[in-house]
């Protein structure tokens, strides 16, 4: 028998049948080999049975399911087929072990547990625990536990932490449990690493969710890293959790760190005394990143004219992370009401701002009575600022404060002193863009507004546009500095277009206002150069060309039938051009006066800067016309003999040019006197410091060469005398005239000294100074800095230093009283201190008027404000003034403040004037619980 290679069987699977064709040929007989082959063939079934039914005694447990390599069996059977014929054979293979006999144990910890302690670290193998003592610490993943004593059970995967007692028996090193940004400070804690659950005794949470809320509970169960259930919880904003001034006591609490705090039955305790103030449940939002919408609780009160009221109630809308909206209002029982909308917006690195709208409907008396009146007032405020990094070549800004002129005087819900003491309000909205290049061009578009609350006159520019081309040096070298008169020649171009309206409150934004509008375009090209004369004298030459365009002119004529001058308005484009030249010379002279060497004063230096200039402007009489009228000094005259000269540009926005030639010489002299004196803080022979004795003593006047009389203008004198460095400086100014007055108190072309008077006639003078000083000036303390961005009085048009008094907003936070400082709170302050902290702000002003022999004191007043800290957190302050010209006190307000740690108490009183009123406020600090307050006020009497 022979083997044919073409008949090889391919075992695709174990169940495939294989058929082999065998051919018989003559072979040599080998008895021994044949016998062995037969024996092997007979043993094959027994071997395969042994694989299918293993002995129970010899079974070996496996940690995973056994598997048989089918490909290996195929190879063995293929080799066997070479020796014998296999017909229709099917093989079945089974796994030795169907399932595991041992269950896999879950990994107890997924990360390494790090621990340490100061005194000892003891491992008990019998108890399977690790004992840590004194400043112990355990860290596992994002969990950190610090305590005086920690017991780590590595069999149960739990940790127990508690504090220890020091030698005096004081409980110290209380546990601190941290996970991520959450932090809990309990008396003791049991934590399981497997389930991440904890049982906490005496837990303390400060600044829950990034807010000012503090929690203290008897027992807390931590379900996971986001939910904690508590029982018998004290909720407060007090920093002293062990003995808080007040707290809300809740029996059951669900605390979700960083999100919310939900309580069951809750009532308020003050000084551990329960109060009837309580709620069946309460919800505290703790999300610091996003505000929560909600109602704003109003404050009740009573007025004499409008009856009972509810003020500042409404709803707060947390619209997004970038802007919000608060709508509040007031209602009075006589029918008056007010509505307010306030919105803050901010986009980081782009812009931020605040928009506020106020509307009030004011009813006086009762309908049907003779004294009944009704009026509407409003006020709009908008402040917008752009980040300088947002767009380097463009900028948009807005500062708007407009509305009814009497809004702050009539409103009963305005307690800011700066609001009703300010008579002028202004607004500005502008957009500017710079086009960079070899010659940069700047374009600005703006709208401005100014308003006087006394006269109710409103000036509105809507809009105005300005184009400025940067200075150009046509003859300057490409590199290096410019030298000489030619290389320094420069010019620039500017265009300004205005559209202005002058109106009153009653005509604001009506057709009459737009009918009387005036428009103009002004283009200016100044040319100048500068150079040195003899190295010490600076010379400047200049010329100016201006073109003025208006869209409305006025023609004048005399109507004999009416017997009066008639003015006709002519609409259309008209323009006129003006030009002029100027030159000036200036230098600086130094004079040093040395003193004896080694003395207190080393030297005195006098710096003099004289300046002389000349300017020439021709007469532009081509833009003037004339008409005839009767002599106004003769009532019976009928002949047209009086010639009147006028310009059609009179009354336009840019005015009319001058029809008189002008050539004037200007004179100026500036003086500065300084001294070098020995510094008190240095040794006797060490250094000298420079001080200013007289700052900017200036003299200014001009002489008109072309005038036929009164050529010399009054001499103006101004200067400043420093009294205390960076503290007190007296500013003064005066006007001196060399010409005399006639019997009608008019200037005549005669020197005053030749008219029996002195060389100079004082026509006016003014002096003023302001000084801020406090007890810190006499010690080592630091002054409090005024934050202008948060000063509402300054934002309303008042002074940043609250010299005329501060206001009180609806939350009771006073601008006139010093706010808390964290650094000051940390310092120990005695209840009564011999050196009582105080500060005082004083302003003095006096003016003299004698232009027409009045010889009067125009104004003479002393204004002051300050506060005194009588004790720890006790402050008394006030602001007032006295008018010495018209004897009497100016607006006076008194403030009393008590910092109750977690509460604010404020009492403000205006004892007299038309704004006589008082306000009492007590409430919780912070924003989250700001609605828990008591506010009582007496509004000003409108009848006054």
C-alpha positions in Angstrom: 0.0 0.0 0.0 1.3 3.4 -0.9 0.4 7.1 0.1 -0.8 9.5 -2.6 -0.2 13.2 -1.8 -3.2 14.2 -3.7 -5.4 12.5 -1.1 -4.4 14.7 1.9 -7.4 15.4 4.2 -8.0 19.0 5.2 -9.7 19.1 8.7 -11.7 22.3 8.6 -13.5 21.3 11.7 -13.6 18.4 14.1 -17.0 17.2 12.8 -16.0 17.1 9.1 -16.0 13.6 7.5 -12.9 12.6 5.6 -12.9 10.0 2.8 -9.6 8.5 1.5 -9.2 6.3 -1.7 -6.7 3.5 -1.1 -4.9 1.6 -3.8 -3.5 -2.0 -3.2 0.0 -2.7 -4.4 2.5 -5.4 -3.6 4.4 -4.7 -0.4 7.0 -6.4 1.7 5.6 -7.8 5.0 7.0 -6.4 8.3 5.5 -8.3 11.1 6.9 -6.3 14.1 5.7 -2.9 12.8 2.3 -4.3 11.9 1.8 -5.6 15.5 2.7 -2.3 17.1 0.3 -0.4 14.8 -2.6 -2.7 15.7 -1.9 -2.2 19.4 -1.9 1.5 19.1 -5.1 1.5 17.1 -6.9 -0.6 19.8 -5.8 1.8 22.6 -7.0 4.9 20.8 -10.7 4.7 22.0 -9.7 4.3 25.6 -7.4 7.4 25.4 -10.2 9.5 23.9 -12.7 8.3 26.6 -10.2 9.4 29.3 -10.2 12.9 27.9 -14.0 13.0 27.9 -14.6 11.6 31.5 -11.8 12.5 33.8 -11.4 11.0 37.1 -12.9 12.9 40.1 -9.9 12.2 42.2 -7.5 13.7 39.8 -9.5 16.8 38.9 -7.5 20.0 39.3 -9.4 23.2 40.1 -8.9 26.0 37.7 -9.1 29.8 38.0 -10.6 30.0 34.6 -12.4 27.8 31.9 -10.1 25.3 30.3 -9.9 25.3 26.6 -8.6 22.7 24.0 -6.6 23.7 20.9 -8.7 22.3 18.0 -5.9 22.9 15.6 -3.5 20.7 17.5 -6.0 17.8 17.5 -6.4 18.2 13.7 -2.7 17.9 13.3 -2.5 14.7 15.4 -5.4 13.1 13.5 -3.8 14.1 10.2 -0.7 12.3 11.2 -2.7 9.3 12.3 -4.5 9.1 8.9 -1.2 8.4 7.2 -1.2 5.0 9.0 -4.8 3.9 8.6 -8.1 4.7 6.9 -10.7 6.8 8.6 -14.3 6.6 7.4 -17.2 8.8 8.4 -15.6 9.8 11.8 -17.1 12.6 13.9 -15.3 14.1 16.9 -16.9 15.9 19.9 -14.8 17.9 22.3 -15.9 19.2 25.7 -14.4 21.5 28.3 -12.8 19.9 31.3 -14.2 22.4 33.9 -17.5 24.2 33.1 -17.3 27.1 35.7 -14.8 28.5 38.2 -14.7 27.0 41.6 -13.4 30.2 43.3 -15.1 33.7 43.1 -13.0 36.7 42.2 -12.7 39.2 45.1 -13.2 42.9 44.4 -10.3 45.2 44.8 -10.8 47.0 48.2 -8.9 50.3 47.3 -8.2 51.9 43.9 -5.4 54.1 45.0 -2.6 54.3 47.5 -3.4 55.5 51.0 -0.8 57.9 52.3 -0.5 58.6 56.0 1.8 60.3 58.5 1.9 61.6 62.1 4.2 63.6 64.3 4.4 61.6 67.6 4.0 57.9 66.4 2.6 55.6 63.7 1.8 52.2 65.3 0.6 49.2 63.3 -1.4 46.4 65.1 -1.4 43.3 63.0 -3.7 41.5 65.4 -6.4 44.2 65.2 -5.5 45.1 61.6 -5.4 48.7 62.4 -3.0 51.7 62.1 -2.8 54.2 64.9 -1.6 57.8 64.2 -1.2 60.4 66.9 -0.6 64.2 66.9 -0.9 66.1 63.6 -2.1 63.0 61.9 -2.9 63.0 58.2 -4.5 60.5 55.8 -4.7 61.1 52.0 -6.6 58.9 49.6 -7.4 60.1 46.1 -9.0 63.6 46.5 -9.8 63.0 50.1 -7.6 64.5 52.9 -8.2 64.1 56.7 -6.2 65.9 59.3 -6.8 65.4 63.0 -5.0 65.0 66.3 -5.7 61.2 66.3 -6.6 58.9 63.4 -7.3 55.1 63.5 -7.1 53.4 60.2 -8.8 50.0 59.9 -7.4 48.4 56.8 -9.6 45.2 57.2 -12.8 47.2 57.1 -11.4 50.0 55.0 -12.6 52.7 57.5 -10.9 55.6 59.2 -11.8 57.2 62.5 -10.6 60.7 63.3 -10.9 62.9 66.4 -9.1 65.7 68.2 -6.8 65.4 71.2 -6.5 67.2 74.5 -3.4 69.2 75.4 -1.7 69.4 78.7 -4.3 71.9 80.0 -7.2 69.7 78.9 -8.3 71.8 76.0 -9.7 69.9 73.0 -7.4 70.7 70.1 -6.6 69.5 66.5 -10.2 68.8 65.7 -10.6 66.9 62.4 -10.6 68.6 59.1 -12.2 66.6 56.2 -11.5 67.9 52.7 -12.7 66.5 49.4 -12.1 68.6 46.4 -13.3 72.2 47.2 -15.6 71.0 50.1 -14.3 71.2 53.7 -15.9 70.0 56.9 -14.6 70.6 60.4 -16.3 68.1 62.8 -15.6 67.0 66.3 -15.1 63.4 65.1 -15.7 61.5 61.9 -16.0 57.9 60.7 -15.3 57.4 57.0 -15.6 54.3 54.8 -13.2 54.2 51.8 -15.3 51.5 50.0 -18.7 53.2 50.1 -17.3 56.8 50.6 -20.0 57.3 53.3 -19.3 59.1 56.6 -20.8 59.6 60.0 -19.9 63.0 61.3 -20.4 64.3 64.9 -20.4 68.0 65.6 -19.6 69.0 62.0 -18.8 72.6 61.1 -19.0 74.0 57.5 -17.8 77.5 56.9 -18.5 79.4 53.7 -20.9 76.8 52.4 -20.9 76.8 48.6 -18.6 79.8 48.6 -21.2 81.9 50.3 -21.2 83.6 53.7 -23.4 80.8 55.2 -21.9 78.8 58.1 -23.3 75.5 59.4 -22.9 73.5 62.7 -24.8 70.2 63.2 -24.9 67.6 65.9 -24.9 64.5 63.6 -24.3 64.4 59.9 -24.5 61.5 57.5 -22.5 61.8 54.3 -24.1 59.7 51.7 -21.6 60.7 48.9 -19.5 63.6 47.9 -22.6 65.6 46.8 -25.3 64.9 49.5 -25.1 65.3 53.3 -28.0 64.8 55.7 -27.9 66.7 59.0 -29.8 66.9 62.2 -30.1 69.7 64.7 -28.3 72.3 62.6 -27.4 75.9 63.3 -27.4 78.1 60.2 -25.8 81.5 60.6 -23.5 84.1 58.9 -21.7 84.7 62.2 -18.0 83.9 62.1 -18.2 82.6 65.7 -19.9 79.3 65.2 -19.4 78.3 68.9 -21.3 81.3 70.2 -23.1 83.0 67.3 -25.1 86.2 67.9 -28.0 84.7 66.0 -28.8 81.5 64.1 -31.6 79.6 62.4 -32.2 76.3 64.1 -33.3 73.5 61.7 -34.2 70.0 62.9 -33.5 68.3 59.6 -31.4 69.5 56.7 -30.3 68.2 53.3 -27.0 69.9 52.3 -25.7 69.7 48.7 -22.3 71.4 48.7 -22.1 74.2 46.2 -25.7 74.0 45.2 -28.4 74.3 47.9 -29.4 73.9 51.5 -33.0 72.6 52.1 -34.4 72.5 55.7 -37.5 71.4 57.5 -39.0 73.3 60.3 -36.8 76.3 61.0 -37.0 79.2 63.5 -34.7 82.0 64.4 -32.7 82.3 67.6 -31.1 85.6 68.8 -28.5 85.2 71.6 -29.7 81.6 72.1 -33.2 82.9 72.7 -35.9 81.5 70.4 -38.1 84.0 68.6 -41.5 83.5 67.0 -39.9 84.1 63.5 -40.0 80.7 61.8 -40.8 78.8 58.6 -42.2 75.3 57.9 -39.3 74.9 55.4 -36.5 76.9 54.0 -34.3 76.9 50.9 -30.9 78.5 50.7 -29.2 78.7 47.2 -25.5 78.2 47.6 -24.4 78.4 43.9 -21.8 81.1 43.9 -21.3 81.0 40.2 -24.9 81.7 39.2 -27.5 83.8 41.0 -31.0 82.5 41.7 -34.1 84.4 40.7 -36.5 85.3 43.6 -38.8 87.8 45.2 -37.5 91.0 46.9 -39.3 91.6 50.1 -40.7 95.2 50.4 -40.2 97.5 53.4 -43.4 99.1 55.0 -43.6 102.6 56.3 -45.7 105.8 56.5 -45.5 109.3 55.1 -47.5 112.4 56.0 -48.6 113.2 52.4 -48.9 109.9 50.7 -50.0 107.6 53.6 -48.8 104.1 54.2 -46.4 102.5 51.7 -44.5 99.4 50.7 -41.1 100.3 49.2 -38.5 98.4 47.3 -40.5 95.2 46.7 -40.2 93.2 43.4 -38.5 90.4 41.7 -34.9 89.6 40.8 -34.3 87.8 37.5 -31.0 85.8 37.2 -31.2 85.8 33.4 -27.7 84.4 32.8 -24.1 84.5 33.9 -23.5 87.8 32.0 -26.5 89.9 32.9 -29.4 90.2 35.3 -32.5 92.3 36.0 -34.2 93.5 39.1 -37.7 95.1 38.9 -38.8 96.8 42.1 -41.5 99.4 43.0 -43.2 101.4 45.6 -46.9 101.8 46.3 -48.5 104.5 48.5 -52.1 104.4 49.8 -53.0 107.7 48.2 -52.4 106.2 44.8 -48.8 107.3 44.1 -46.4 104.6 42.9 -42.9 104.1 41.5 -41.3 101.6 39.2 -37.6 100.8 38.9 -35.6 98.5 36.6 -31.9 97.8 37.3 -29.7 95.6 35.2 -26.0 94.8 35.6 -24.0 93.2 32.8 -20.5 92.0 32.4 -18.5 90.1 29.8 -15.0 89.4 31.0 -12.2 91.1 29.0 -14.8 92.9 26.9 -17.1 95.3 28.8 -19.3 95.9 31.8 -22.0 98.3 32.8 -25.1 99.1 34.7 -28.5 100.4 33.4 -31.1 101.9 35.7 -34.5 103.3 34.9 -36.8 105.0 37.5 -40.4 106.3 37.0 -42.6 107.8 39.7 -46.2 108.9 39.5 -46.7 111.4 42.4 -50.1 112.4 43.7 -50.5 115.2 46.2 -53.5 115.4 48.4 -56.7 113.6 47.3 -58.6 113.7 44.1 -61.4 116.3 44.1 -59.7 118.6 46.6 -58.5 122.0 45.5 -54.8 121.3 46.3 -54.7 118.0 44.4 -51.9 117.7 41.9 -50.5 114.9 39.7 -47.1 114.7 38.1 -44.7 112.2 36.5 -41.0 112.1 37.0 -38.3 109.8 35.7 -34.6 109.3 35.7 -32.3 107.2 33.5 -28.8 106.2 34.4 -26.4 104.2 32.3 -22.7 103.5 32.9 -20.7 101.4 30.4 -17.0 100.9 30.2 -14.9 98.8 27.8 -11.9 96.8 28.6 -8.8 98.3 27.1 -7.7 94.9 25.9 -10.9 94.2 24.0 -10.1 96.4 21.0 -6.9 98.5 21.0 -8.1 100.8 18.1 -11.7 101.4 19.1 -13.5 102.3 22.3 -17.1 102.7 23.4 -18.1 104.3 26.7 -21.2 105.8 28.2 -22.1 107.8 31.3 -25.7 108.9 31.3 -27.7 110.7 34.0 -30.7 112.4 32.7 -34.4 112.8 33.6 -36.8 115.2 35.2 -35.0 118.1 36.9 -37.0 117.7 40.1 -36.8 113.9 40.3 -34.4 113.7 43.3 -36.2 116.6 45.1 -39.7 115.0 44.7 -38.8 111.3 45.2 -39.4 110.0 48.7 -37.2 106.9 48.1 -33.9 108.8 47.6 -31.6 108.9 50.6 -28.4 109.8 48.8 -27.2 113.3 49.8 -25.3 113.8 46.6 -28.4 113.4 44.5 -30.5 116.3 45.7 -27.5 118.6 46.5 -26.3 118.5 42.9 -27.9 121.0 40.5 -26.1 120.0 37.3 -26.4 116.6 35.6 -24.5 115.6 32.5 -24.3 112.6 30.1 -21.9 111.4 27.4 -22.1 108.5 25.0 -19.1 108.2 22.7 -17.5 105.8 20.2 -14.0 106.4 19.0 -11.8 104.6 16.5 -8.2 105.1 15.4 -7.1 104.1 12.0 -3.4 103.4 12.3 -0.9 104.1 9.6 1.9 106.4 8.8 -0.4 109.3 9.7 -3.0 108.0 12.2 -6.6 109.3 12.0 -9.0 109.3 14.9 -12.7 109.5 14.5 -15.1 110.1 17.4 -18.9 110.1 17.4 -20.6 111.2 20.6 -23.9 112.4 22.1 -23.7 114.8 25.1 -26.2 116.2 27.5 -26.1 118.8 30.3 -29.0 119.8 32.5 -29.6 122.3 35.3 -32.1 121.2 37.9 -32.8 124.8 39.0 -33.4 126.5 35.6 -34.6 123.3 34.0 -32.6 124.2 30.9 -31.3 121.2 28.9 -28.5 121.4 26.3 -28.4 118.3 24.1 -25.8 117.6 21.4 -27.1 114.8 19.2 -24.9 113.8 17.6 -21.4 115.3 17.3 -18.6 114.0 15.2 -14.9 114.8 15.3 -12.1 113.8 12.9 -8.5 114.4 13.9 -5.5 113.8 11.7 -2.2 113.3 13.6 0.5 115.9 13.3 2.5 115.9 10.1 6.1 117.1 9.8 6.7 117.5 6.0 10.3 118.6 6.3 11.5 116.3 9.1 14.4 113.9 8.4 13.7 110.2 8.0 15.9 109.5 11.0 17.3 111.4 13.9 15.9 114.4 15.8 14.3 117.5 14.2 16.4 120.6 14.3 15.8 124.1 13.2 12.8 126.2 12.1 12.2 124.3 8.9 12.4 120.7 10.1 10.0 121.5 13.0 7.3 122.9 10.7 4.2 120.8 11.4 0.4 120.9 10.8 -2.6 118.8 11.4 -6.3 118.8 10.4 -9.4 118.5 12.5 -13.1 118.5 11.7 -15.9 118.9 14.2 -19.6 118.6 13.3 -22.3 119.4 15.9 -26.1 119.2 16.0 -27.3 121.0 19.2 -30.7 121.5 20.8 -31.5 123.8 23.7 -34.8 123.1 25.4 -36.5 122.6 28.8 -38.0 119.8 30.7 -41.5 120.4 29.3 -40.3 120.4 25.6 -37.7 117.6 25.9 -37.9 115.3 22.9 -40.9 117.1 21.4 -41.3 118.6 17.9 -40.6 122.1 19.3 -37.2 120.9 20.5 -36.2 119.5 17.1 -37.5 122.6 15.3 -35.1 124.9 17.1 -32.0 122.7 16.5 -28.7 124.2 15.2 -26.1 122.5 13.2 -22.5 123.4 12.2 -19.3 122.1 10.8 -15.9 123.5 11.7 -12.6 122.7 10.0 -9.3 123.8 11.4 -5.7 123.6 10.1 -3.1 124.9 12.5 0.5 125.3 11.4 3.4 125.8 13.8 7.1 125.4 14.3 9.5 126.0 17.2 13.2 126.6 17.5 15.9 128.0 19.9 17.3 131.4 20.1 20.8 131.7 21.7 20.3 128.2 23.2 18.2 129.6 26.1 15.1 131.1 24.6 12.4 128.9 23.1 10.5 130.5 20.2 7.2 129.4 18.6 5.6 130.6 15.4 2.1 129.6 14.4 -0.8 130.3 12.0 -4.3 129.1 12.1 -7.0 128.7 9.4 -10.6 127.9 10.2 -13.6 127.4 8.0 -17.0 127.5 9.6 -20.2 126.2 8.0 -23.7 126.6 9.3 -27.1 125.5 8.0 -29.2 128.5 9.3 -28.5 132.2 9.3 -30.5 135.2 10.5 -31.2 138.3 8.4 -32.1 141.6 10.2 -34.0 144.6 8.9 -36.1 147.5 10.3 -39.9 147.4 9.6 -41.2 151.0 9.6 -44.8 149.8 9.7 -44.2 147.7 12.8 -41.6 150.1 14.2 -39.3 147.3 15.2 -36.4 145.2 14.1 -37.5 142.0 12.2 -35.3 138.9 12.3 -35.8 136.4 9.4 -34.4 132.9 9.6 -32.9 131.7 6.4 -32.3 128.0 6.0 -29.4 126.9 3.8 -25.7 126.3 3.8 -23.5 129.3 4.5 -19.9 129.6 5.6 -17.2 132.0 6.6 -13.4 131.6 6.9 -11.0 133.1 9.5 -7.3 133.1 10.0 -4.7 134.5 12.3 -1.0 134.3 13.3 0.9 134.2 16.6 4.4 134.1 18.0 5.8 133.5 21.5 9.1 133.6 23.4 9.8 131.9 26.7 12.7 130.8 28.9 13.4 129.5 32.4 15.6 131.4 34.9 17.0 129.7 38.0 18.1 131.5 41.1 19.7 129.7 44.0 20.3 131.3 47.4 22.6 129.2 49.6 22.5 129.3 53.4 25.1 128.6 56.0 26.6 125.2 55.7 25.3 122.7 58.3 22.1 124.6 59.0 18.6 123.4 58.9 18.1 125.0 55.4 20.7 124.3 52.8 19.4 126.6 50.0 16.3 128.2 48.4 15.7 127.9 44.7 13.5 130.4 42.8 12.4 129.3 39.3 11.0 132.0 37.0 9.4 131.3 33.7 8.6 134.5 31.8 6.6 134.3 28.6 5.7 136.9 26.0 3.5 136.4 22.9 1.9 138.3 20.1 -1.1 137.4 18.1 -2.8 139.1 15.1 -6.3 138.6 13.7 -7.6 140.8 10.9 -11.1 142.2 10.7 -13.6 140.1 8.8 -16.1 142.9 8.1 -17.0 141.3 4.7 -19.4 139.1 6.7 -21.3 142.1 8.2 -24.2 144.1 6.8 -26.0 147.2 8.0 -29.6 148.6 8.3 -31.0 151.9 9.4 -33.4 152.6 12.2 -34.5 155.7 14.2 -32.4 156.9 17.0 -33.3 154.7 20.0 -32.3 157.5 22.4 -34.9 159.8 20.9 -38.5 158.4 21.4 -40.0 161.0 19.0 -37.5 160.4 16.2 -38.9 158.9 13.0 -36.0 159.4 10.6 -33.8 156.4 9.9 -30.6 157.9 11.0 -29.1 155.2 13.3 -26.9 152.7 11.4 -26.8 149.2 12.9 -24.1 146.8 11.9 -24.9 143.0 12.1 -23.7 139.7 10.9 -26.1 137.1 9.5 -24.1 134.5 11.5 -25.1 136.0 14.8 -27.1 133.5 16.8 -25.7 130.5 14.9 -24.0 127.7 16.7 -20.5 129.0 15.9 -21.3 132.6 16.4 -20.1 135.5 14.2 -16.5 136.4 13.3 -14.9 139.6 14.7 -15.3 142.7 12.5 -12.4 144.5 14.4 -8.7 144.1 13.8 -6.9 142.7 16.8 -3.2 142.7 17.6 -2.5 141.8 21.2 0.6 141.2 23.2 0.2 138.6 26.1 2.5 138.7 29.1 2.9 135.9 31.6 5.2 135.2 34.6 5.3 131.9 36.5 7.1 131.5 39.8 8.0 128.4 41.9 9.9 128.7 45.2 11.5 125.6 46.7 13.8 124.9 49.6 16.1 122.1 50.6 15.7 121.4 54.4 17.1 118.8 56.7 14.9 115.7 57.0 13.9 115.0 60.6 14.2 111.3 60.0 17.8 111.4 59.1 21.0 112.3 60.9 22.1 115.9 61.4 24.7 115.8 58.6 23.0 113.3 56.3 20.5 114.2 53.6 18.3 117.2 52.7 14.8 116.9 51.2 13.1 119.3 48.8 9.9 121.1 49.9 7.8 123.7 48.0 7.2 127.0 49.6 5.2 128.7 46.8 3.6 126.7 44.0 2.8 128.4 40.6 2.5 132.0 41.5 1.3 133.2 38.1 0.7 136.6 36.6 -1.2 137.0 33.4 -2.4 140.0 31.3 -2.6 141.2 27.7 -2.2 144.5 25.8 -4.4 145.2 22.7 -2.3 147.3 20.3 -5.1 148.1 17.9 -7.7 149.2 20.6 -8.4 152.9 20.9 -8.8 152.7 24.7 -8.6 150.3 27.7 -5.8 148.5 26.0 -4.4 146.7 29.1 -6.6 143.8 30.3 -7.0 143.2 34.1 -4.0 141.4 35.6 -4.9 137.9 37.0 -2.9 136.5 39.9 -3.2 132.9 41.0 -1.1 130.6 43.1 -1.0 128.0 45.9 0.8 127.9 49.2 1.5 124.4 50.7 1.1 124.4 54.4 1.3 120.7 55.2 2.9 118.5 52.6 0.3 116.5 50.7 -2.3 117.5 53.2 -3.1 121.2 53.3 -2.7 123.7 50.5 -4.2 127.2 50.3 -5.3 128.2 46.7 -5.9 131.8 45.9 -6.7 134.0 42.9 -7.3 137.7 42.3 -8.0 140.2 39.5 -6.3 143.6 39.4 -7.3 146.5 37.2 -5.3 149.6 36.6 -8.2 151.6 35.1 -10.7 153.7 37.1 -14.5 153.7 37.2 -16.8 156.6 36.4 -19.9 157.6 38.3 -21.8 154.9 36.6 -19.3 152.3 37.7 -18.0 151.7 34.2 -14.4 151.4 33.2 -12.9 154.6 31.7 -9.6 155.2 29.9 -7.9 156.7 33.0 -5.5 155.1 35.4 -6.9 154.5 38.8 -3.9 156.0 40.5 -4.5 159.2 38.5 -8.1 159.2 39.7 -7.2 159.4 43.3 -7.0 155.6 43.9 -4.3 153.0 44.3 -2.1 151.6 41.6 -4.3 148.5 41.2 -8.0 148.2 41.9 -9.0 144.8 43.2 -12.0 143.7 41.2 -12.3 140.2 42.6 -10.5 137.7 44.8 -11.0 134.1 45.9 -9.3 131.8 48.4 -10.1 128.2 49.5 -8.5 125.2 51.0 -9.5 121.7 52.0 -7.9 119.5 54.6 -8.4 115.9 55.6 -6.8 114.7 58.8 -7.4 112.0 61.4 -6.0 110.4 64.5 -3.8 108.3 62.3 -1.9 111.4 61.4 -0.6 111.6 64.9 0.3 107.9 65.1 1.5 105.0 63.0 -1.9 104.1 61.6 -2.8 104.2 57.9 -5.5 106.3 56.3 -8.6 104.7 54.9 -8.7 105.0 51.2 -12.0 106.1 49.5 -13.2 103.6 46.9 -14.6 105.9 44.2 -16.0 103.0 42.2 -18.3 101.9 45.1 -19.1 105.4 46.3 -22.7 106.1 45.3 -22.5 109.7 46.4 -19.6 110.3 44.1 -21.4 108.5 41.3 -24.4 110.8 41.8 -22.3 113.9 41.3 -21.1 114.5 44.8 -17.6 114.5 46.2 -15.6 111.2 46.6 -14.6 112.2 50.2 -18.3 112.6 51.3 -17.5 116.1 52.5 -21.2 117.1 52.2 -22.4 113.8 53.8 -23.0 110.3 52.5 -26.2 108.6 51.7 -28.0 105.4 52.8 -29.2 102.9 50.2 -32.1 100.5 50.7 -29.9 97.9 52.3 -28.8 100.3 55.0 -25.1 100.4 54.0 -24.0 104.0 54.7 -21.5 105.8 52.5 -20.9 108.3 55.2 -19.6 105.8 57.8 -16.5 103.8 57.6 -16.9 100.2 56.4 -15.4 97.2 58.1 -11.9 96.2 57.3 -10.8 92.6 57.7 -7.4 93.7 58.9 -9.0 95.9 61.6 -11.3 93.1 62.7 -8.3 91.0 63.4 -6.8 93.6 65.7 -7.8 93.7 69.3 -9.6 97.0 70.0 -10.4 97.9 73.6 -14.0 98.9 74.4 -12.7 102.3 75.6 -9.5 103.6 74.2 -7.9 106.8 75.5 -6.8 107.5 71.9 -10.2 107.6 70.2 -10.0 107.1 66.5 -11.4 110.0 64.5 -11.2 111.7 61.2 -12.3 115.2 60.0 -12.7 116.8 56.6 -12.8 120.6 56.4 -13.3 122.9 53.4 -13.2 126.7 53.6 -14.0 129.2 50.8 -14.3 132.9 50.6 -14.8 135.2 47.6 -14.7 139.0 47.2 -16.5 141.0 44.5 -15.7 144.6 43.6 -15.9 144.9 39.9 -18.4 147.8 40.1 -17.8 149.1 43.7 -19.9 146.4 45.3 -17.3 145.7 47.9 -19.1 142.5 48.9 -18.2 139.1 50.1 -19.7 136.9 47.5 -19.4 133.6 49.4 -18.0 132.8 52.7 -18.6 129.3 54.0 -17.1 126.5 56.1 -18.1 122.9 55.4 -17.0 120.0 57.5 -17.7 116.3 58.0 -16.2 113.5 60.1 -16.8 110.6 62.4 -15.6 109.3 65.7 -15.2 105.7 66.8 -16.4 105.9 70.4 -15.6 102.2 71.0 -15.3 98.9 69.3 -17.7 99.0 66.4 -19.4 102.1 67.6 -19.3 105.1 65.2 -20.9 108.5 65.3 -20.5 110.9 62.3 -22.0 113.9 60.6 -21.7 116.6 58.0 -22.7 120.2 58.2 -21.5 123.7 57.3 -22.0 127.3 58.2 -22.5 130.2 55.7 -20.7 133.2 57.1 -21.9 135.5 54.4 -25.6 134.7 55.0 -25.5 133.4 58.6 -27.0 130.0 58.9 -26.2 126.3 58.8 -26.0 124.5 55.5 -27.4 121.0 54.9 -26.8 119.0 58.0 -27.0 115.2 58.5 -26.0 113.0 61.4 -25.2 109.3 61.4 -24.9 106.7 64.1 -23.6 103.2 63.4 -23.2 100.0 65.4 -21.5 97.0 63.9 -23.2 94.0 65.5 -20.7 91.6 63.8 -23.3 89.7 61.8 -25.7 92.7 61.7 -25.6 96.3 60.8 -27.4 99.0 62.7 -27.7 102.5 61.2 -29.5 105.6 62.2 -29.4 108.7 60.0 -31.0 112.0 60.9 -31.5 115.3 59.0 -32.6 117.6 61.9 -33.7 120.6 59.9 -34.2 122.0 56.3 -36.7 120.9 53.8 -35.2 117.5 53.8 -35.8 117.0 57.5 -36.2 113.2 58.0 -34.7 110.2 59.8 -34.1 106.6 59.0 -33.5 103.5 61.2 -32.2 100.3 59.8 -31.0 96.9 61.3 -30.3 93.9 59.1 -28.1 91.0 58.4 -24.9 91.6 56.5 -24.3 90.0 53.2 -26.5 89.5 50.2 -27.9 86.0 50.8 -29.9 87.0 53.9 -30.2 90.8 53.2 -34.0 90.5 53.2 -34.0 89.8 56.9 -34.1 93.4 58.1 -36.1 96.1 59.8 -36.3 99.5 58.2 -38.2 102.4 59.6 -38.1 105.9 58.3 -39.8 109.3 58.3 -39.8 110.9 54.9 -39.4 114.6 54.4 -42.5 116.8 54.7 -43.5 117.8 51.2 -45.3 120.9 52.5 -42.0 122.4 53.4 
